[in-house]
Amino acid sequence: MLFSLLFACIEGLVFEDKETGSGGGDDTGIEDIDDTETGDTGGDDTGGDDTGGDDTGEEPEGTTLTWEVEGDYAASAFSLVHIEFPLADGENFAMGAIWADAEAAATVSLEITEDPEDFYQELAPGLFLAAFLGALHEDDGDNRWEGDEGFTAVSPEFAIFLDGAIPPELLNAGLHNGWNAVLFEGESFSIGDPEAMPLPIALTETLTLAGTVDDTIEHDDRVVALPATIFAGRPVSSLMADVALPGDGTWSVTLDGAPPDDHFVDIDGDGVDEAVEFPVGYVDGDQSGGFNADADTVVSLACVDGRPIGGWWLAPPRDVVQLLSIQSAGYSLGWLPVLLAEDDGVIVGDEEAQSAVLSTACLFSD
């Protein structure tokens, strides 16, 4: 677990949570400052006593935490989210309270004037930690996170505040009392700059699925993107793509933007809404130039190595830890090409997305 990566040198100690406060509120000891003021704020009032010393790593005087946003942050807002650190085997990171909110910008800077004591967790006798993640979320214009607003970006680096007697091994690794930027990488971690933490926006808004047709498909057939909800017997109000075959032995459909609301379903029961669209060949029975479930005949799916391909829209989750997990696995939000394999889906790359065969032999497995 990630906790053990950071504190493997502290062996034989019993870890327990220190009682934490609720956080948030108007008096947070944080100020959203102009993005030109990204340096040391200085001053003697740092919001907490110096618990350091020669062997603990002294806390810098005054701190500004800064995130560099990478991507389009329109219609977003920024939140600094407390993360409950796993302190025992079997525990995982968990999203806590929002400590601060701010307007989204290319550079987001927060001046910290108080120690985050309400969020302390006791790592060892005399050593406390508070961990946070900077994140962007959907916003209705009030620059505050609401429970129904999904997170669209999260920094891969934790903003971690340490307070107490830090073991020499961690001091030598670059950790110190006060604010640290920490990136976990597999079985190790690296130290970043808390005044220059990355905040990448990874959202794929358009996906084109394409390939060839075999001789079981007539050239005057059409291709439509049908959502998984239709196959589950739930009608939808509109479809995302419906095109004629070009007649040259190829096919393609493009999924552009978020699917309509009635295309979404919580497939895994994990609170993350998803939509899957499958390219389907059909005979236009009523010659209407569009799919009509009552008059048209579905004849095929598109397969790669015998497995149907689809476009999977992963909506911004409402839990920032879920987004961190998605990002850590190397995936983005939005559209992803996926192959069905038995009862599960396998995310694939552009090569598979562009080489599916539209054929009457391509079917859903039982």
N, C-alpha and C positions, 0 to 999 in steps of 0.2 A: 504494500500500500504506500501511497505517496508520503504519508506522515513518516514512515520508517526511513524513507530515503533522506529526509531532511534531518532526522534526529536519531539516526542509527548509532551515533556515538554515545547516546544517553541510554545505557543498558541497565537493567535491574531496577528501574524506577517505576513507581506506580503513577500512571497518569489519570487525572480526573478533571472534569469540567469545573471551572470556577463559576459561581452563579453570575449570570449575565443579565443586563438590563434589556429593555425593549428596543433601545436605539431610536433613531429618527427624531421627529419633532422639529420645532423651529430652532431650538438652541443646540446645534450640533457641533459647534466649534469648527465649522467649515465655511469658507467663503468662496463663491465662484468668482474668479478674477479674470481680467482681460487676458486674452491669449498672448499678448506681448509680454506679460509679466510672468515669465516662466522660471525665473532664477530663485535664489535663496531669498526668503522674505526677511530673514534676520530678526533682530529683536530679542529681548531677554525672556519674554513671556511665551513659552512654548506649550503651555497648557498642561504641564506635568513636571514633577521633580526629576532630576537626573538620578537614575538608579544605577548608573554605570560606575565606572572606575577603571583602573589600569587594566583589569583582567576581564572586563565585560563588554568592551566596545562602547565608546561614548556616543550618546545621542546627539546628532547635529542640532544646532539652534535654529528653530524655524524650518518648516518643510512645505514645499509646494509639490503636489502630485500632478503629473501632466501625462496626458494620453494624446498620441498622434493618430488621428482618424484617417483610415485608408479606404476611400470609396465615397459613394453618394450618401450623405447623411440627411437628406431632405426628409421631412415628415418624421424625424426621429428626435429623441431627447436622450440625455445621458443620466445614468444612475451609478452611484458607487454602492455596491451590494456586499453586505457582510456574508462571508462563507464560513459555515461551521466546519472546522477542520476535523478529520477523523483521528480520534485519539486511541483507538483500540482496534485489534484485528476484527475484520468483518464490518467495520463502519465505513461509510463513504462520505464524500463531501456533500453538504446540504446547503441549500439556499437559505439565508437568514433575512434579516430586515434590510431595508434601504437606509443607508446612512446619509446620503446626500443626493440631491437632484440638480441638474444644470441643463442649460440649453446646449444642444449639439452644435459643434463647430469643427473646423479642420484641426484645431488644437483646443483641447479641453483642459483647463488648469483649475485646481482647487487648492486654496491656501488652508492648511491645517493649523488650527490654533489650539487644539486640545488633544490630549492623548485619548485613544478609543477605549477607555477603561470599561465602558459598559459592555464591550464585546470580548473582554479577555477570556481566554481559555488557559488553564494552568497546564503547562507541558511537563514541568518538573518543579520541585520545591524551589521557589524563588525565581522562576522563569515563566513569563506569560506571553501569549501570542494573540494577535487579532488579525484575521485574514480578510481581504476584500478583493473584489474584481470590478474593474471598470467596464461598463457595458452600455450599448445603445439599445433602445426599444422603440416600438411603435408609439406614437404620441398623438393625443387628440388636441394638442395645442396648449396644454397647461404645464408642460415640462415636468411632469410628475408621473411616476410609474403607477398604473392601475393594474389590478389583477388580471384583466382580460387583454392586456397589451403584451404582445410577443416580443422577445428579445431578438434583435437582428444582428448584433455584433457583440463579441466579448474579447477582452484582452487575453492573450495566452499567458501573460505574466500576472502573477498574484502580487498585490500590494500588501506586504506583510509587516506588521508592527511588532517588534520584539521589545520586551521590558524585563530586565533582570540579569542574572548571572549567566552569560552565554559561554558554553564550553569552548576551550581553545580550538578544537577541531572545526567548529562552525565559524569562529572568528577568522581562522586561517582561510576558510572558504569564501570569505568576503562578507559575511553577515555581521550586523552590528545592532546595537540598541537603536530604536527609532524605526524609520521606514526603510524597507528593502523591496526591491523588485525581484521576484523569483520565478524562473521558468523551469517547470519539471519536464524532463526529457528521458522517457524510459526509466532506466535504473539510476539516473543521475539528475542533478539540477544545476542550473547556471544562474549567475547574478546579473541582473540588468540595472537600468538606471531609472529610479522612480520618477525622475523628471522627464523621461522620454519613453514611456511605455507604448507599444504598438496597440492599435485598436482596429483590426481589419474587418471590413464588411464583406462577407462572402455570400452573395446571393446571385444565383443563376436564373435569370428571368425568362430566357428563351431556350428551348431545346428542339432540335430537328431530328426526327427518326426517319431513316431512309434505307433503301436497299433495292433489291430486284424482285421481279415476279416470275413465278415458274409457269409452265404450260397448263396448269390447272385453272389459271385466272384469265378471264376474258379481258381484252384491252379496253372495253367500254365499261368495265366495272368502276366502282369508286372506292375511296378509302375514307373512313371516318375515325376520329378518336373518340372512343366510348369510355366513359368513366366506370370504375369498378362498381360503383353504386348501381348502375343499370343491370349488371350481371347478378347483383344481389336482389333484384326485383324492385329497386327504388327508382322511380322516374325522376328526370331532371328537367330543368326549364330551358336549358340551352346546351349546345355542344361547342367544343373549342376549335375543332378543325374538321372540314368535310370537303374533299377535293376529288376531282376526276383523275384517273390514271392518265399519264401523258401519252401512253401508247408506244413507248420506246423500250419497254421491258423494265422500267424502273418505277419506283414509288417514293413518296416522301410526305410527311405531315409535320407541321411546325406548331409547337405549343408555346404560346406567347402570353406571358403574364400569369397572374394567379388564377387558378380555376374558380368558377362560380361557387358560391357558398354551398349549394346542394350537391357538389361533387366531393365534399370532404367527409371523412369518417375517421374516428379514432380506432385504427386497425388493431393496434396492440394493447389497447386499454391502458396506455401509459400517460394519457393526458395530452398527447401530441396529435393534432389534427393533420391528416395526410390525405392526398388524393392521388389515384393512379389512373392514368389514361392509356388505353390499349388501341393501337392502330388495327382496324378491322376492315377487311375487304367485303364489299356487299354489292348485290345486284339491285340497281335502281328500278324496282318493279313498276312504280307509278310514273317514272320519267320526270320526277319533280326537280331533279338536280340537287337533292338533299336527302338526308336520311330520314325515313319514316318507318318506325318500328312496326306499324300495322300493315305496310304494303311492301317493304323491301326485305330481301333475303340476305342474311349474313352468311358468307361462304368461307371466310378464312381469317386467321390471325397472321402475324409476322413473327418468324422464329429465327433464332440464332442457335445452331447446333441442336435443333429440336425443342428449344425452350422459348415460349412466347416472350416478346419484349414489350416494354411499356415505358411511359414517362411517369416518374414518381415525384410529386411535389411535396417537399418537406416544409411545412409552414413554420414560421418563427415560434419556438416554444415559449411558454410562459414561465419556465424555470430556467434561470441562467446556467445552472449546472448541467442541464440537458444540452444546452447549446455548446458548452465547453466540451462535453463528451463527443458531440457531433464533429466539432472542429478538430479535436485531438485525433479523431479517426481519419482525418484528411478529407472530410466531406464538406459540402457547402449547403446552405439552405436553398430552397427553390427547386428547380428541375434537375432530376438525376435519371439517367437511363438505367433500367433495372430488368433483369431476366428472372422469370419465375422458375424456381427450382423446388419441386414438390410443394410443400406448404409455406415456403419462404421465398424471399426475393434476394437477388444478388446484384449489387450495384456494379455496373461495368463502365467501360470507357468509350471514347468517341469511335474507336474502330468497330466495336460491336453495334453501337448506335447507328452506324451508317451501312451496315452489311446484313441486315435482316432480310429474310426471304418471305415474301407474301405467298402463301400456299394453302390449299384446302387441306393439306396434310398437317398443318400447324394447328394444334388444338390444345385447350386446357386439359391438363391431366386430371384424372378423377381423384 
